[in-house]
Amino acid sequence: MAIAAVALLMVSAGVYGIFNVHLIQANPETAKVPDYSGKLDSLTNQVSSMNSEVDSLKSQVSAISLQVNSINNNLTSLGLMKTSLADIHERLADLGTLDSSMADIQKKLETIGNSTNLAQGQGSGQILLSLDRSTYSPGDTVHITAMGAPPLKAVQVQLVDDTGFALLGQTTWADSTGSVMYSMQLSTAIIPGQYVVKISSGQEAASEPISVSTGATSGTATFTAQTDKGIYQGGDIVQVTGTAVPSSSVTAVMENAAGTTYNSGTTSNPDGSYTVVFSTSPSYLSGTWTITVTNLSQTKTLTIYLQSSGSSSPSSGFTAQTDKSSYQLGDVVQVTGTAVPSSTVTSVMTNPSQNTYSSSTTVNSDGSYTIIFATSSSYETGSWSVSVSNLGQSRMLYFTLGASTGTSSSSAFTAQTDKPSYQPGDLVQIAGTAQSGSTVDAVLVSPSGNTYDTSATANSNGDYVLFFSTTGSYPVGSWYAEVTNQGQTKILSFTLQSSA
């Protein structure tokens, strides 16, 4: 039954399907399909537009790639340029160093050329003058250096004031190379102001201005001190004079060998000058005394000799002289003279470059002394000086040191004053020996720079005597005489003190 039922269902379904087909064929109608052409066109356009945008993006990417490549190339070029600039900088630095080296070499060549010309005795045609500084104080020393002077010729050294008046007139000599080195001592009484240092030889001259000021800040102290003499008797007045800071306090302490002290003091004048006075008595201990002078933390120590009242002088006075006026390298320079017995004589020898050599000795019981300086082949040739001091007194000596020639450099020219100190109105006598029949010239120079000339002819035995008359109007203080004979010069110093 079941099978029959199924078969019946299948037959029914087939009859229904045939019936439906018949109905469809009996009623034919056209099938309706949606129109998508517009949408397809729109999509096509959109795709085309997107393709165009993609192409544009590709072009932009290509352009950016090119720019990136260009930037990379530029960075590479900048790196190379930086390296090149560093190299150029190093080369410029090397060139700068080379330029400095060339300049140094040029200067050395010029120096060598100048030295060669001078060594050959060929003057530069113009004197070149230089000083150790431009500002000085009264009593200072002006160190003068010059080149280009006529070799082995006399050179005139002058100190000229602002009116053109020559306060100092001194003579020295150029060496075989035309070089001149000279030390000019300014007077402690010189008036502050403007001056000119002038040197001349033949037709050639040179000058340099200087300033003199008591309050100047210079290479040396403005404070100076000296006694009016070196030997006193009990009851004498000991007078200490000098220069200090204007209107400042100057104190002094005088002390004997037993330690007894005496004090004194004063206030310096507006021009810086001062005078400190000590009164002595016959009861004072005889012997060597020291005087310590102080001004604004600066101190000077002086030495004097005090002897019993009425006793004779322990010596004929302080004198000093060299045994020759010129020496050769390797010679012994001998300084002799007279001073207070058993006192100390100190000396300082100075070469043309201002290097110093010191020596001292104790005076013999008869008042004589000898100081020896040994020279060597390494010493500088030219004009030398020796400063000799004893009990507050000083003497300045000059000599020439030259290269050894195998022959003696001795000279018969000598000069000395008859006394170390005088009073206004006294006759200053200078005596010595020189070449027979030759002329001896002398120039006397006052503390203010005034000069007085005289001359004499040496006798047949070589002796000569020069005289200078003094008057009561002559200024007291340190004087010196420049005595010259046949190219040789002696500088003698003495004190002109008040008759009171």
C-alpha positions in Angstrom: 0.0 0.0 0.0 2.8 2.2 0.7 4.3 1.5 -2.6 1.0 2.2 -4.3 0.7 5.5 -2.5 4.1 6.6 -3.6 3.5 5.7 -7.1 0.2 7.7 -7.0 2.0 10.7 -5.8 4.6 10.6 -8.5 1.9 10.3 -11.2 0.2 13.3 -9.7 3.3 15.4 -9.8 4.0 14.6 -13.3 0.4 15.5 -14.4 0.8 18.8 -12.5 4.0 19.6 -14.2 2.6 19.0 -17.7 -0.3 21.1 -16.9 1.8 24.0 -15.9 3.9 23.7 -19.0 0.9 23.9 -21.0 -0.3 27.0 -19.2 3.0 28.7 -19.8 3.0 28.0 -23.4 -0.7 29.0 -23.6 0.2 32.5 -22.1 3.6 33.7 -23.5 5.1 37.1 -22.0 8.6 38.9 -22.5 11.0 38.6 -19.5 12.1 41.9 -18.0 16.0 42.2 -17.3 17.4 45.3 -15.2 19.4 47.9 -17.2 22.9 48.2 -15.7 24.6 50.0 -18.5 24.6 53.4 -16.8 26.1 52.0 -13.7 28.7 50.2 -15.8 29.6 53.4 -17.6 29.9 55.2 -14.3 32.1 52.4 -13.0 34.2 52.5 -16.1 34.7 56.3 -15.7 35.6 55.8 -12.1 38.1 53.1 -12.9 39.6 55.3 -15.7 39.8 58.2 -13.2 41.5 56.0 -10.6 43.9 54.8 -13.2 44.7 58.4 -14.0 45.3 59.2 -10.3 47.5 56.1 -10.0 49.5 57.3 -13.0 49.8 60.7 -11.4 50.9 59.2 -8.1 53.5 57.2 -9.9 54.7 60.4 -11.6 54.9 62.1 -8.2 56.7 59.1 -6.6 59.2 59.2 -9.5 59.7 63.0 -9.0 60.1 62.5 -5.2 62.6 59.7 -5.9 64.5 62.0 -8.2 64.5 64.8 -5.5 65.7 62.3 -2.9 68.5 61.2 -5.2 69.4 64.9 -5.8 69.4 65.6 -2.0 71.6 62.5 -1.5 73.9 63.8 -4.2 74.0 67.3 -2.6 74.7 65.8 0.8 77.5 63.8 -0.6 78.9 66.9 -2.3 78.6 68.9 0.9 80.5 66.2 2.7 83.2 66.4 0.1 83.2 70.2 0.3 83.5 70.1 4.1 86.5 67.8 3.8 88.0 70.2 1.2 87.3 73.2 3.5 89.0 71.5 6.4 92.0 70.7 4.2 92.0 74.3 2.9 91.9 75.6 6.5 94.9 73.4 7.4 96.7 74.6 4.4 95.9 78.3 5.3 97.2 77.6 8.9 100.4 76.2 7.4 100.7 79.2 5.2 100.2 81.5 8.2 102.9 79.7 10.1 105.1 79.8 7.0 104.4 83.6 6.7 105.4 84.2 10.4 108.5 82.1 9.8 109.4 84.0 6.7 108.9 87.3 8.6 111.2 86.1 11.4 113.8 85.0 8.8 113.5 88.3 7.1 114.1 90.2 10.4 117.1 87.9 11.2 118.5 88.5 7.7 118.1 92.3 8.2 119.8 92.0 11.6 122.6 90.0 10.1 123.0 92.4 7.3 123.1 95.4 9.6 125.7 93.6 11.9 127.8 92.7 8.8 127.7 96.3 7.6 128.7 97.6 11.0 131.4 95.0 11.4 132.9 96.1 8.2 133.0 99.7 9.5 130.3 100.8 7.1 128.2 103.4 8.9 124.5 103.4 8.3 124.6 107.0 7.4 122.3 107.8 10.3 122.8 107.2 14.0 120.1 105.1 15.7 119.6 106.2 19.3 117.7 104.3 22.0 117.3 104.9 25.8 116.5 102.4 28.6 113.2 104.3 29.2 111.5 107.7 28.6 110.9 108.9 32.2 113.5 109.5 34.9 113.9 111.0 38.3 116.6 113.4 39.5 119.7 111.4 40.2 118.8 108.6 37.8 121.2 107.2 35.3 120.3 107.4 31.6 121.6 104.4 29.8 122.3 105.3 26.1 122.7 102.9 23.3 123.4 103.9 19.7 124.4 102.3 16.4 125.6 103.7 13.1 128.1 106.2 14.4 131.4 106.7 12.6 133.6 103.9 13.9 136.4 104.9 16.3 135.3 108.5 16.3 134.5 110.8 19.2 130.8 111.1 20.0 129.3 114.1 21.8 126.6 113.3 24.3 124.4 116.2 25.5 121.3 116.8 27.7 119.4 119.8 26.3 116.5 121.6 28.0 113.4 122.9 26.4 115.1 126.2 25.6 117.9 124.5 23.6 120.5 125.0 26.3 122.9 122.1 26.8 122.9 121.3 30.6 125.4 118.4 30.1 128.1 118.0 27.5 130.1 114.8 27.6 132.4 113.0 25.1 132.7 109.3 24.5 133.9 107.1 21.6 132.2 104.8 19.1 133.8 101.3 18.9 135.0 99.6 15.7 131.5 98.7 14.7 130.0 102.2 15.2 128.2 101.2 18.4 128.0 103.6 21.4 127.0 102.6 24.9 127.1 105.3 27.5 125.6 106.0 31.0 124.8 109.6 31.8 124.1 110.5 35.4 121.4 113.1 36.0 122.0 115.7 38.7 119.9 115.2 41.9 119.1 119.0 41.6 117.8 118.8 38.0 114.5 120.6 37.6 111.6 118.4 36.6 110.5 119.0 33.0 111.1 118.0 29.4 114.6 117.4 28.1 116.3 115.9 25.0 119.2 113.5 25.0 121.3 114.3 21.9 124.3 112.5 20.5 126.4 113.6 17.5 129.5 112.7 15.7 130.7 114.6 12.7 127.7 115.5 10.5 125.5 112.7 12.0 123.2 113.2 15.0 120.2 111.7 16.7 118.1 112.7 19.7 115.4 111.3 22.0 113.1 113.2 24.3 112.9 112.3 28.0 110.8 113.5 31.0 112.2 114.2 34.4 109.8 114.1 37.3 110.2 113.7 41.1 107.0 111.8 41.2 107.6 109.7 38.2 107.1 106.0 38.2 110.3 104.8 36.7 112.5 101.8 36.6 114.4 103.1 39.7 113.2 104.6 43.0 112.8 108.4 43.3 114.1 108.2 46.8 117.8 109.2 47.2 120.0 110.0 50.1 123.6 111.1 50.6 125.7 112.8 53.3 127.5 116.1 52.6 130.9 114.4 53.3 132.3 111.0 54.4 134.5 112.0 57.4 133.4 114.2 60.3 134.9 115.4 63.6 133.1 115.4 66.9 131.0 118.6 67.0 130.4 118.7 63.3 126.9 118.9 61.7 126.1 115.8 59.7 123.8 116.8 56.8 121.8 114.2 54.8 120.2 115.5 51.6 118.3 113.9 48.7 115.0 113.6 47.0 111.8 111.9 48.2 108.1 111.9 47.4 107.1 115.6 47.6 105.6 116.8 51.0 106.2 113.3 52.6 107.9 112.4 55.9 111.6 111.5 55.9 113.1 110.0 59.0 116.7 109.1 59.8 118.5 107.1 62.5 122.2 107.5 63.1 123.9 104.6 65.0 127.4 104.0 66.2 129.3 100.7 66.6 128.1 100.4 70.2 124.5 100.5 69.2 123.7 104.0 70.5 121.2 105.7 68.2 120.1 109.3 67.5 116.9 110.2 65.6 116.1 113.0 63.2 113.6 113.8 60.5 111.9 116.3 58.2 109.2 116.8 55.6 110.3 116.9 52.0 109.7 120.1 50.0 107.1 120.4 47.3 109.8 119.7 44.7 110.9 116.5 46.6 114.1 117.8 48.0 114.9 117.4 51.7 117.6 117.9 54.3 118.0 116.0 57.6 120.5 117.3 60.1 122.3 115.6 63.0 124.4 117.5 65.6 127.4 115.7 67.0 129.5 116.4 70.0 133.2 115.8 70.9 132.0 113.0 73.3 130.6 110.9 70.5 132.3 107.6 70.0 134.8 107.8 67.1 134.7 105.2 64.3 132.3 104.1 61.7 128.6 105.2 62.0 125.6 104.2 59.9 122.7 106.4 59.0 119.4 104.7 58.0 117.1 107.1 56.0 113.4 106.1 55.4 110.7 107.5 53.2 107.3 105.8 52.5 108.7 102.2 53.1 111.9 102.9 51.1 115.2 102.8 53.0 118.7 104.0 52.3 121.7 103.1 54.5 124.7 105.5 54.5 128.1 105.1 56.3 130.2 107.9 57.7 133.4 108.0 59.8 133.4 110.1 62.9 136.8 111.0 64.5 137.8 112.7 67.7 137.7 116.5 67.6 141.0 118.1 66.7 142.6 114.9 65.4 144.1 114.8 62.0 142.4 113.2 59.2 143.0 109.4 59.0 143.7 109.7 55.3 144.3 112.3 52.6 140.8 111.8 51.4 138.9 109.3 49.3 140.5 108.8 45.8 140.1 106.1 43.1 141.7 105.5 39.7 142.4 102.6 37.3 145.9 101.7 36.4 145.1 102.1 32.7 142.5 103.8 30.5 142.2 100.8 28.1 142.6 97.1 28.5 142.6 94.0 26.4 140.5 90.9 27.0 142.2 88.8 29.6 143.9 91.8 31.3 143.5 92.5 35.0 141.7 95.8 35.9 143.3 97.3 39.0 141.6 100.1 41.0 143.8 101.9 43.5 143.4 104.9 45.8 143.2 106.2 49.3 140.4 106.0 51.9 139.8 105.9 55.7 142.0 103.2 57.2 140.2 99.9 58.1 137.1 101.1 56.3 135.5 99.1 53.4 135.7 100.1 49.8 133.2 98.6 47.5 133.2 98.7 43.7 130.9 97.7 40.8 132.2 97.2 37.3 129.6 97.6 34.6 129.9 96.5 30.9 128.2 98.2 27.9 125.1 95.9 28.3 124.8 96.9 32.0 125.9 93.6 33.4 127.7 94.1 36.7 130.7 92.6 38.5 131.2 93.4 42.2 134.3 93.5 44.4 135.3 95.0 47.8 138.3 95.3 50.1 139.4 96.7 53.4 141.6 99.8 53.4 145.1 99.3 54.8 146.4 101.1 57.9 148.2 103.7 55.8 144.9 104.5 53.9 145.8 102.8 50.7 143.7 100.1 49.0 143.7 98.0 45.8 140.7 96.3 44.1 141.3 93.7 41.3 138.9 92.7 38.5 139.9 89.8 36.2 138.6 89.9 32.7 138.1 87.0 30.3 138.0 86.5 26.5 134.2 86.2 26.8 133.7 89.7 28.1 132.0 92.3 26.0 134.3 94.9 24.4 133.6 98.6 24.4 133.2 101.3 27.1 133.1 100.0 30.7 132.7 101.9 34.0 133.6 101.2 37.7 131.7 102.8 40.6 133.9 102.9 43.7 132.3 103.8 47.1 133.6 104.5 50.6 131.8 106.0 53.6 129.1 107.6 51.6 131.5 109.0 48.9 131.6 107.7 45.4 133.9 107.9 42.4 133.0 106.9 38.8 135.8 105.6 36.6 135.7 104.7 32.9 137.9 102.5 30.7 137.8 100.7 27.3 138.0 97.0 27.0 139.1 95.8 23.5 140.0 92.5 21.7 143.4 91.1 22.4 146.0 92.1 19.8 149.1 90.6 21.4 150.5 94.0 22.4 150.2 96.0 25.6 147.2 98.3 26.0 148.8 100.5 28.6 148.6 104.2 28.4 150.6 106.9 30.1 147.6 109.2 30.4 146.5 109.8 34.0 144.4 112.4 35.8 143.4 113.2 39.4 142.2 116.1 41.5 144.3 117.4 44.4 141.3 117.0 46.9 138.0 115.1 47.0 136.1 118.1 48.2 136.3 121.9 47.9 134.6 125.1 49.1 133.4 127.9 46.8 136.4 130.1 46.1 138.9 127.2 46.2 141.1 126.4 43.2 140.4 123.0 41.7 143.7 121.5 40.5 143.8 118.5 38.1 147.3 117.0 37.5 148.6 113.9 35.8 150.7 112.6 32.9 150.1 112.5 29.2 152.0 112.2 25.9 154.8 114.8 25.9 153.8 117.9 24.0 150.2 116.8 23.6 147.1 118.8 24.5 145.0 117.9 27.6 141.5 119.3 27.5 139.1 119.4 30.5 135.5 120.3 31.0 134.1 121.0 34.5 130.4 120.3 34.9 128.3 121.7 37.8 125.3 119.8 39.4 122.9 121.9 37.3 124.8 121.1 34.0 126.8 124.3 33.5 130.2 123.7 31.9 133.6 125.4 32.2 136.5 124.6 29.8 140.3 124.7 30.1 143.3 123.1 28.5 147.0 122.6 29.0 150.0 121.2 27.1 152.0 118.3 28.7 155.6 119.1 29.5 158.6 117.3 28.0 158.5 114.8 30.9 154.7 114.3 30.3 153.5 116.2 33.4 150.6 118.6 33.1 148.4 120.7 35.5 144.9 122.1 34.9 143.2 124.8 37.1 139.6 125.8 37.6 138.7 128.8 39.8 135.5 128.6 41.7 133.4 131.4 43.2 131.0 131.9 46.0 128.1 131.8 43.5 128.9 128.3 42.4 126.3 125.7 43.5 127.3 123.2 46.1 126.9 119.5 45.4 128.6 116.8 43.2 130.7 118.2 40.4 132.8 116.2 37.9 135.5 117.0 35.4 136.0 115.2 32.0 139.7 115.2 31.1 140.7 114.2 27.5 144.0 113.4 25.8 144.5 111.9 22.4 141.2 110.0 22.4 141.4 108.9 26.0 139.1 110.2 28.6 139.1 110.3 32.4 136.1 111.3 34.5 136.9 112.8 37.9 134.3 113.7 40.6 134.5 115.9 43.7 132.2 117.7 46.1 131.8 121.5 46.3 130.4 122.2 49.8 129.4 125.3 51.6 132.1 127.1 53.5 129.7 127.1 56.5 
